[in-house]
Amino acid sequence: MSQHLLLPLAILAISPIPGAFQDSALSPTQKEPEDLDCGRPEPSARIMGGSDSQPGTWPWQVSLHQGGGHICGGSLIAPSWVLSAAHCFVTNGTLEPAAEWSVVLGVHSQDGPLDGAHVRAVAAILVPDNYSGVESGADVALLRLASPARLGPTVRPVCLPRASHRFAHGTACWATGWGDVQEADPLPLPWVLQEVELRVLGEAACQCLYSRPGPFNLTFQLLPGMLCAGYPEGRRDTCQGDSGGPLVCKEGGRWFQAGITSFGFGCGRRNRPGVFTAVAPYEAWIREQVLGSEPGPAFPTQSPELQSGLPEPTDENCTIALPECGKAPRPGAWPWEAQVLVPGSRPCYGALVSESWVLAPASCFPGRISSDLPPRDLDNWRVMLPSRPRAERVARLVPHENASWDDASNLALLQLRAPVNLSVAPRPVCLPHPEHYFLPGSRCRLARWGHTEPVPGAGSLLEAELLGVWWCHCLYGRQGESVPPPGEPPLAICPAYQEEEEVAGRCWNYSHWSLLCREEGTWFLAGIRDLPSDCLRPRAFYPLQTHGPWISHVTRGAYLEDQLAWDWGPEGEETETQTCPPHTEHGACGLRPEPALTGGLWPWLAEVHVAGERVCTGILVAPGWVLAATHCILRLGSTTVPYIEVYLGRAGASPLPQSHQVSRLVISIRLPRHLGLRPPLALLELSSRVEPSPSALPICLHPGGTPLGASCWVLGWKDPQDRVPVAAAVSILTPRLCHCLYQGILPPGTLCVLYAEGQEDRCEVTSAPPLLCQTEEGSWVLVGMAIRGSRDLFAAIGPEETWISQTVGEAHFLHPSGFPHWLPEGGDLCPPDMARASGSPRAALFLLLLTLLIQG
């Protein structure tokens, strides 16, 4: 089970309590065991979703300190005994020394002054023998105080339930503590004890909720002795730092402790109620531990009419709470779209994220976010929301602390003076938690964001689907950085567009955009984008996951929602750290995720359709250029340039995930002049650029020989009709061996290959397949193109570096370091009549190597 989601609620540490003192005096009014009163606070004039309690309301609540700061909560059950959670005191299976702990009683605000509060040392900590971790149950602990507590108006014990005591489904109870008010959001000063009303959930109802996959697709099996309290819709819960504190229910004028705060999957998440240790099953254990204490805990008898309780719904009647955000009548009709009107500025588009808050780009408010003071003209600001005839007034502007210098943090929150009614339109958009993983292939839309110009073209052009994290990061991230695995906030989110880029001459670079992605019918605000640098639709968005905690902290009510779609597939199961291959000065090239040879798309492999007669293999070497073998493109004796179409993103008849077919016409053919009339290589200029994607990405080139330590392959088609790519493993021979095998018949710059066993017939040769190698860093490089009629001989790319660079300009040549430059080898050491001696390259090579060894 993922430990960063199953949260033992004992994490928050705060400052030492000023003014606390030791007092060992026993109150003269303290009662004898049989008369010990419990669960009756004196009459009196956070926790997630909770509120400040009144002093003296919960007199049994104690604060457990270690190292001078609050760590956990607990409850006073007798003058010398405190009940808490075992996980507060057990680290890596070892019980921590009692001497390190102290108990503060009668405290309300942990910021002092502490009127009536006092401290007791801990003499002993007792936990059940079968405790091994919160998820295994038995999360209960007893602390024996070194001296009895001084009872009074703010220090009184709580009643404990007997083993037969039943807290019925739906019972209203209260949890208290000084823990976080939200996930990773500590209770602010003055650290006042928080209270929240929670409903007891019966075992069947709670198990039904936990049987539905939640964060990280996890389910959880409740164990005997566990008790649930909360709400299917979430938003009210205990949180980190509340651990060990009490869940109490009032019966017959007394408060009984039903549970001990134990753990949760996050805090206040939908369909994930808090899990408590039920106290009633531990009556015998508690009595055994405190035996002989005078006075001991009180276990009043429950009235018979309460034991019947409310009927618990069966799991068939379990109601799963649905998201309260992200519902749109149709794509493009966004009920959360907010238009911020600031005097003297163009309208700025943002999104409603709660009843009272709008999220928008901070860049919409230049000059107003650099000061700690509110804008002078804030009274004149207005927000227009869908289906609201009146403009909303703005009470507060909260820019992100990094908004002025970090484009990824170009955010601001605007608080409305009056909350809007969300039972009708408008509706808030859902926001992702930091661990949210938007699945590759998720259906997304671009939406207006910031100072936005009219959208070019039809609305359908706003559709997109997400690339995988590896593709997104390696295409647009900084080389050398690790690829964030699923569950960690990505560095970018990348949409892929199926349509062509030309939109009637219009440009996209005058608009900001947000990216909305849908999961099970619910829309999430997934990313934001500043101005793109060209006329293309935005290719990478800044993810919103990293800003969820900030938005939640400021708004205390924004709709952060758990992931709803969980078909992660092989990519989602990747746990090893991955890094991206090196980029060139023109960007990424030669990217293909592992495993590379199991079929699928090769993003640089092009189908070159020549005059409707034949199909040749081509390789994308730059956004607007494809390299191919001249003999396949141009027929001998022909003087005309044929009509040629190029297709990328195709891999046979079966569609592949994340692949979009791209087609271009060839407008010119370029040949190297220095090689005569029929050079082996030709560059085909495309009618328009091809933007990088998993469907169409240039391969890398290099100026030297075969990369050191590389694995090499001939990539082609088994059948020229269906054109499913296949790769045949080969070894590239040294120039000396190649010269010996083909004495006197090879043109300069020819490479010879030797196929691995059984690989010779994998690729057909009429389409002139390429020779590729994968470097140790992971980049794929083009080494050669097949020579007419041969599956063993290839025209080398390296000698044509100058011609390719001068013609293309954006060819992706890797740095030459690490590539051997084979120098001419002197002396004719080839045995006579050895070339092609046996009719088989493999047999000939074996005989050649044997002869050279004998000669050596």
N, C-alpha and C positions, 0 to 999 in steps of 0.2 A: 504494500500500500504506500502511496506517495506521501512521505512524511511532511512535505511542504503544503499539502492540502488538509491532511488530518492534523488539526492543530490542538495539542494540549494547551489549554487556555491558561498558561502561566508563564508569560514572556516579559511583560512590561516591568521595568524597574524604574522607580522614581526616587527623588531626593530623600534623604533622611528626614524624619519628622522632628521639627524643632519643638522644644519644650516638653517632650515625652520624658517620663520619669519612672523609676522603679518604686513599687509600693507593695510591701508584703503583708500589710495589715488585713485581717479578716473583718469584714463588716459585722458590727455587733448585732445587726438585724438579720444576718443570714439565717435561713431556716434549716431545720433538720431534714434528712433525706425524705422521710415520708411526707413532709409538708412542703417540699421544694416546689415553688411555683415555676411555671414555664410558659413561654409563648404569649406573654401578655405585656406588650410595651405600655409605657405610660401614655395617657391621653396627651395629644400635642396639638397646640393652637393650630453614569451612562453605560455603561452597558449600551449596546447598539440599539438605537431607536428609543432609548429611555429618557429619563429626566432626573433632575436633582431630587434627592430625598430630603425630608425634613429631619432635623436633629431629633434623635430619640425614637424614630419610627421603627428602626431595626436594631434594637439594643444587643442582639446576639452576634451581630456582624463584627468580625475581627479582621485585622490586617496582619499578615505574616511577613516578617522582615528577615532578610538575609543580607549581610554586608551593608546595613544601614538603609536599605530601600525596600519598598513594597514589592513582593514577588507574587504572592497568592492571597486568596481570601480564606476565611474559615468561619465557623460558627461556634459560639460558646454553648456547650450542652450541660455543663456542670461547673461549679466554681474552679475545679482543677483540670477540666478537660475541654479540649477544642477538637471539633470534627473538621477534616479537610480532605484533600485528594492526595493519593499516594504519589502521583507523578510529579507533584511539587518537590518531593524529597528524594526521589530515586533517580540517579544519573548513571546510565550505562550498567544498570543492574545493581548498583551499590547505594545503600541508604546513607544519606549525608549525616554528618554528626549533629546531634541535637543542640550542642553548644553554639553552633553557628546561627541558630534561629532565635527570634524573639516574637512575642505576640503583643500587638497593640490593641487595647480594648477601649470602647467608648469613644472612638474617633469618628468624626463626621467629615470634616474637611482635612485633607492631608497637608494642607498648606498652613495650618495653625492660625491663631492660637488654639491649643487643644484643651479646652475647658472640660474637666471631668475625665480626660483620657489617662490611661496608665499602661505601663508595660510590664510584661512578665517574661522571665526567661523560660526556655523549654527544657524540661528535665529528660524527656524521652519521646521518641517518635515510633509509633507502632503501625505496621502495615500488614495486610494478610499475607500468609506464606505463599499463596498462589498468584500474587500480583506479578505480572511480567511486562505490562505495557497497557496504555489506555485502551487500545483496540481489543485487548483480551479480557477486559472486565476487572472487577475487584479493585477499582480505582478509589480506594478509601483509606484514610489515615486518621489516627488518633494522636493528639499531642497532649502529654501530661505536663502541666505547668509546674514550675519550680516552687511556686507559692500560689494559693488560691486567689482568684480575681476578687476585686472589691465590687460587690453588687450594688446597684443603685439605679437611678432613672435611665441612664444611658448604657448600663451593663446588666443584662438579664439573659438567662439561658432560654433556648428554644426547646419546644417539645419534640420528642422523637416518636416516630410511629412504631407500633408493634408489627411483628411479622405478618399478622393477619390484616393490617391496615391497608385499605384500598383507596387509591386516588383515581377517580373515574376519568375516563376520556372526556375532555372538554372542561375539566376543572380549571378555574382561574387561579393562578398562583403567581408569585412574585420572585424574581431573581434580583440580587443586589451585588454590587462590587465596584471596584475602582479601575476596572480594565479598560481596554481600548474602546472608543466609541464607534469605531469602524475598523476594518482590516487595516493594520499598520498605521492607525491614526490614534495616538495616545489621548487619554482624557486630558483636557486643557486645565490650566489653573482656574480656580483654586483647588482642584482635585476633590470635588464634593462627591460623596457616595451616591452612586446612581441606582435607580430602581426601574424595573420594566415588568409589565404584566405579560405573562406567557400562559398559554393553554396547554394542559397535559394532553399528550397524544397517546392513545392506546397502542399496545404493541403491534397489532395488525395494521393500524393506520400508519404508524411510523415506519414499519418494515415495508409497507407498500411504497412510501415515498423513497426510501433508500434502495429499493429494488429497481428504481428507474435510474439509468445512467446519469450521473451528474458531472461535476468537474473532473476532467481527465477521463471521462467515460467510466468512472468508478461506481460500483455498487458496494453496499456494506450489509453484513449480516449481523443484526442485533443479537446480543447474548443475554442470558438470564442475569438479572441484576442491573440491567440498563433501563433507563427511563428517558423518554423524549418529551420536550416541551418547546413550543414555538408555534409557528403558523406556516401552512404550505406556501403562502406568498412571501415569506421571509420578512426582511427589513427590521425585525425586532429580535434580539438575540443576545446571549452573552458573547464575550470575545476574549482575546488574549489578556491575561492579567486578572480575569474573573475566576480562574480555576480555584477549586476548593471552597468557593463561596456557596451559600445556601440557596435552594429553591424552596420556598415556604408557601403553604396553603392554609387558609384560615377555616377552622371548623369549630363550631360551638363557642366562639369567642376566644379560641386559642389558635396560635400559629404552630403548625407542625412542619418539620423539615422533611419534605418529600424527596429531595435529591441534592446531590453535590455536583457542582459544575465540573465536568470532566473534559469533553473535547467537542470539536465540530469540524465540518468541512467548510473552511472559511467562516465568515460571520454574517448572519442574516441573509444567506443565499436562499433563493427560491427552492422549495422542496427539499431543503436540508436543515431541519430543525436541530436545535442543540441536543446533545446527548449528555445525560446526567447519570451519576451512580445513584440508583434507588437505595434509600436508607433502610426501608422496612426489612428487606432480606438480611440485613446485617445486625438485627436486634441481638441475636445470641452472641455474635462475635463481639459487639460493643459491650454487652453485659459482662462477658468473660474478661475483657481487658481492664475494665474499670472496677472489677470486683474488689470490695474492701474500701473503696473511696467513700468518704463521708463529707457532704452528700453526693450521690451519684446522679446520672441523668434521669429525667422523668419520661416515662412511656405511658401517657394517659390512654385509656381505652376509647376506641372510636365508637360512636353511637351506632346502633344496628341499622337505623334507617339510611345512614350515609354509606354503609358498606355495599348496599345494592348499587348505588351510583347511577350514572348515565350509561345506557347501552353503548358499547363500543361498535363503531361501524366495522363491517368485515372488509377484507381487502378488495372484494368485488365492488364495494361502494367507495373506495378510496378516491378522493378528488385531487388530481394533479393540478397544481396552480400553473397557469399559462403566463407568459411574459406580459407585463403591463405597458410595454413600450414597443416601438418599431413596427406598428401596424399601419399599412398604407392601403388605400382603396385600390390603387394600381400604381405601377412603377412610374415615377415622374410626378405624381400627385402627392407631394410630401407634406403630411400634416404637421411636421415639426419645422418646416422652413420658416425662419425668422428673418425679417428685413429690418436692419437697424438704421434709423434715420438720424444723422448727426448734422446740425446746421453747418452749411458751407462745404459739405462733402457729398460724394455720390452714395447711394444706398449700399449698404454692406450686408451680405447674406451670411447667416449663421444657422444654428440648429437649437431648438428647444430641448434641453436635457433633463428638466424637472419642472415642477409646478412653478418655480420661481426663478429659474436660471436659463440663460441663453449662452451658448458657446459660439465664439466668432474669432476670426483672425485678429490678433493684436495690431497687425499692420493697418487695419482699418481706422485706427485711432492714433495717427502719428502725432507726437508732441504731447499726448495725453497719458502716456504710460511710463514716461521717464521720471515722473514725480510721485512722491508718496501721497501727495494731496489729491483729492478728487478733482476731476475737471470742473472748471468754473461754470461751464454751460451745461452741466449734467441735467439740470431741470428741464432743458429744452430737448433732450434726447427722447426719441420715441422708438418703439418696437412694434412692427406690424406682424401679426400672427394669422394663420389661415382661419377663416370662419369667425374672425373677431372683428366686428365693425369698428370698434374703437381702438385707437393706438394705446399700447401699454407704456407707462412711464418707467424710467430707469432710476433705481435707488443707489446703485453702486457699480463700479467698474473694478475688476480684479484681474490685472494682467499676470500672465505667467512670469515667474521670477527670471527666466532666461529669455523672455520674449524679444528683448532688444538686440540680442546678438546671436541667437540660435534659431535658424529657420525651422528646425524640427519642433521648436517650442513656440511657434508663432500663434499663440492662443491667448484669449482673454475671456473672462466670464462676466456677464452682465446680470445683475440681480434686478428683477422686476419689483416695483413698489408693492404690488398686490399679486398673490399667486393666482394662476389661472385654473379654471375648472377642467380637469382632465377627463371627466366622465363623458364629455362630448369632445368635438374638435376644439383646439388642436391637441395633438398627442406628442409625447416625447419620443426621441429616437433612443435606441438601446446603445449602450457603450460597452466596450470589451474590458474584461479584467486583464491584468498583466499577462496571465498565462494563456489567454485565448489564442487558439491556433486556427486561423482561417484556412480552410482546406483548399488545396490546389483544385482549380476548376470551379470554385464558388462563383455563383452568378452575382455580378456587381453592376452598379450604375454610377456614372458621374453625376454629381449634383452641384448646384451653384454654391459658391463659397467666396466670401470677400467681395471685392469690387469686381463684379463679373460682367463681361460684355455679352451680347446676344450669342447664343449657341450657333455655331456654323452647321448648316445642314439639318437633316431630319433628326427627330428624337431617337430613332433607332441607332444612330451613331454613338449614343451614349452608353450602349451596352458593352460589357466587358466580362472576362472571367479571369480569375487569379492564377498567376504562375506559382509553382512551388517555391518554397523558401530558398532552396539551393539555386535554382535558376535565377530568381530575383536578385539574390545577394551576389552571385558570381557575374551576372550581367552588369549590375549597376553599383555594387559595393566596392570598397577599397580592397585591392589585392593584399593578400597576406593575412587578412582578418579571418577569424573562424566563422563558419556559418552557424547562426543560432539554431539549435535543435528545436523541434516542436515543444511548446510549453514555455519557452523563453521569448521575451519580446523581440520581434524581428527588427532589423535595422531599416528595412524598407518593405513596402507591400507593392507588388507589381501587377497591374492588369494587362491582359492581352486583348487586342481588338481584332475581330475577324474581318472587318470591312477594310477596303483600301483607304489610304490616307487622303487622296485628293478629294476635296470637298468644295468644288466650284471656286477654286482659287482663294478660299477663306483660310484664315490662320487661327490657330488655337492659342497663340502665345500672348493674348491680351486678357486672359481670364485665369482666375483661381478656380480650383475644383476641390471638392471633397469626394471621397469614395465610399459609397454605401454598398454593403454586401449582405446578401440574404441567406439566412439559415432557417429552414423549416417554416418559411413564410414570414419570418421576423427580420427586420432590417437593422443592421448595426452600422454605426459610423466607424469605419475601419481606418481611414487615413485622410490626411490633408495634403495639399500640394500648393507650393508657391508658384510664381510665374515660370513656365517652361522656357528653355533657351532657344527654341526653334518653333516652327509652325506645326509640329506634330502634337498629337494628343499626349498628355502626361504619361510617362512610362514608369515612374516610381513615385510612390506616395510615402510621406512620413507616417509611420504607424501611430495610432491613437492609444494602443495598449499601454505604452509607457506613461501616459498622462492620466490614466484612470485614477490612481491614488490621489493626485493633485485635485482633479475635478471632484472626487468624492469628498475630500477634506474640506474644500471651499463650500460646496453646495449642501453637504449633509443630506442628500436625498436624490442625487442623480441616479438614473436607472442603469447601473452596471449589471450586466446580465451574463450568466454562464453560457458557455458554448452549447449550441443546440445540435450540431451535426458532428458525428464521431467516426465516420468511415475514413480513418487516417490512412490505411493501406501501408504499403512497404515504406514509403517515405516517412510516415509518422512514427514508424517503429525504429527509425534510425537513431541510435544513441551515441555512436562514436563521433568524436569531434571531426568535422570536415573543414578543409580549407579550400579556397578557390585557386585554380591555376593562375599563373602570372598573366597580367594584361600587357598589351603593347601600347605604344603612344596613341594609337587610334582606338583603344578600348579593348573589350573582351573578344577572344577568338578561340576556336577549337574547344569549346565547352561541350562536354557530354557526361552526365552523371553515371556513376557505376551502378550496376554492372553494365559495361559498355557493349558487350558482345552477345547479349541475349535477344537480339532483335530490336525492332522499334525504329525510331526516327534518328537519322543522321542529319543534323540541321544544315550541313553544307552540301549535301548530296543533291544535285539537280538533275532533273530529266530535261534534256535538250532535244526538242522535237524539231527535226529539220525537214522543212518543205512537205510535211505530211508523209514522208517516205520512211524515215528511220528515227530511232531514238538513241542518242548518245549520252554517255555519262558526262556530267559537268560538275565542277566544284566551285562554290562561292568563295571568292578570295577577297572581296571587298563589297560594301553595300550596293554598288552598282555594276559589279563585274563578275563574270564566271569564266573559269579556265577550263579548256577542253582540248582533246587531241585533234589536231588539224585534219588528220586523214579521215576522221569520222564526220567532221563538220563539212568539209569541202571535198567534192568528188574530183578525181583526177581529170584534167582537161577542161573543167568548168571555169568559166570566166565571170559568172554572175554570183552575186551574194544571195543565198537562198533565204526564203522566209523562215525565220526561226522563232519558236516560242520556248520559254524556259519556265519550268514548274519546280517550286520548292515546297517542302512540307508534305511530300507524298511518300508513302511507304507501302505500295501495293494497294489492293482494293479495300483493305480493312482500315477504318478510321482509327487514329491513335489519340489518346488523351493529350490535351494541351497542344495539339497540332492544328494549324490553320494553313490551308493551301495558299500559296502565293504564286501569281503568274506575272510574267513580264515578257515583252517583245524584245528582240535583239535589234538594236539600231545600227550597230557597226561591228566589224570583225577586225581585230588588230593582230598582225603577225610581226615577229622580229625580223627586221630587214637584214641583219648581218648573217643570217643562216640560209640565204638563198631563197628559191621560189617555194619550196615545200618544207618549211620548218615544222618540227613535231608538235609545237604548242601554239594555241590560239587563244586570245582574250576576246570575250564577247561582252560588248557594252550593252547594258540593259536600258530599257526605256525610262525607268525611274528607279530610285534607290529602294532597297529592301531594308526595313528597319530590323535591328537585331531582336531575335526571339528564339524560343526553342524550336521553331519551325524553320527558321532561316537565319543562320549565323555564319559569318565567314570563318574559314579554317585558318590556322596559323601557318606561316611560311618561315623558312630559315635559309640563311645564306650558305650553310656548310653542308657536310655530309649527313650521315645518319646520326640522330641524337644518341648520345651515350646512354646506355642502359634502357633504351626504348624498346617497346614491343611493336612489331610492324605487321601490317595486314594489307591485303588487296581487297578493296571494297567494290562490289559490283552487284549484278543481278544473276540469280541462278537461271531465271527464265526472262528473256527480253519482253515477253508479253505481259506478265503480271507485275514484274519489276519490284519484287520484294527484296530489300537489300540483304546481302549476305557478306560475311567477312571471312577471308581465308588467311590463316596465319602463315607468315613467311619469314625467312631470314635474308637480309641483304648481304651479298657477297662483297668482299673487298675488291678494289679495282684489279688487283693482280690475279685473283681467282677468276674474275669475270673475263679478263683478257685471255687467260689460258683456255677457258671453255669456248670462247667465241673468237679465235684468232683471226684477225684481219677482216672481220665482217661487221664490226660494231662502229657506228658513228660516235663522235666525241660526246661525252656527257650522258652515256647510257648506263643504267643500273641493271644488275642481274639479281634475281631473287631465287631462293630455293624454298619450295613449299614444304610445310610440315606434313607428316605422314597422313595420307588420306585427304589432303586439302586441295590437291591440284585441280579437281573438276568442280569446285564449288561455284566459281564465277564463270560466266560466258565472256568471251573476249571481243565480240564484234562491236560492243558499245564503248570500247577503250576504257576499262576501269582504272581508277587511280590507285596509287601506292601511298598508304598512310602509316604514320608511326605515332604512338602515344608516348610522350616524355615521362620521366619519373615524377615530374611535378603535376602531371595530369593533362597537359595541353596536347591536343591532336594537331599534327603538322602534316602538310602535304609534301611528299618527297618526290613523286614522279607520276607521269601519266603513261598508260600502256602504248607501246609501239605496235603499229599495224600487224595483225596476224599472230602476235606472240603473247603468251601468258607469263613469260619469264623475263621479258625485257621492258624497261621503262625509261622514258625520257626524263632526265633529272631536272628538278625545278631550280635547284641552287644556282647553276651557271646563268640562269636568266633573271637573277635578282635585279640587275640594273634596268633591263627592259621592262620588267613588271612594275618596278617602283616608278619609273618615269611615265609609264602609261596609265597606271591606276592612281597613284598618289596616296591612297588609303590602304594599301596592302599591309597585312598584319605580319610583319617580319619580326620574329623573336630575336632577342639579343644573341649574338653568335657564340657566347661563352658556353662551353659544355658540348659543342658540336665539333667532331673531328674534321679537319680539312685534310683529306687524303692526298698526299703528294705523289707524283709519278714515281714508280718503283723501277729502278734501273735493272738491266740484265734480262735476258730472255731465258727464264728458268722453266718454261713450259716444256714438257716432254714432247717429242715429235709425234704428230698424228694423234694427239690426245684429245683435241677439241671435239666435243660431241661424240666421243669414241664409242660409246655403248648405245647411243640412241636415246638415252635417258639422262636428263640433267643430274638426277640424284646419283645414278651409277657412275656417270662421268666424273662427278665431283669426288666421289669416294676413291676412284682410281687415281685421280689427280692428287688428292691429299696424300694418299699412300705413296705415290711416286715422289712427291716433294719431301716427305718424311725420310724416305730412303736416301734421296740426294743430300738432304741436310746432314 
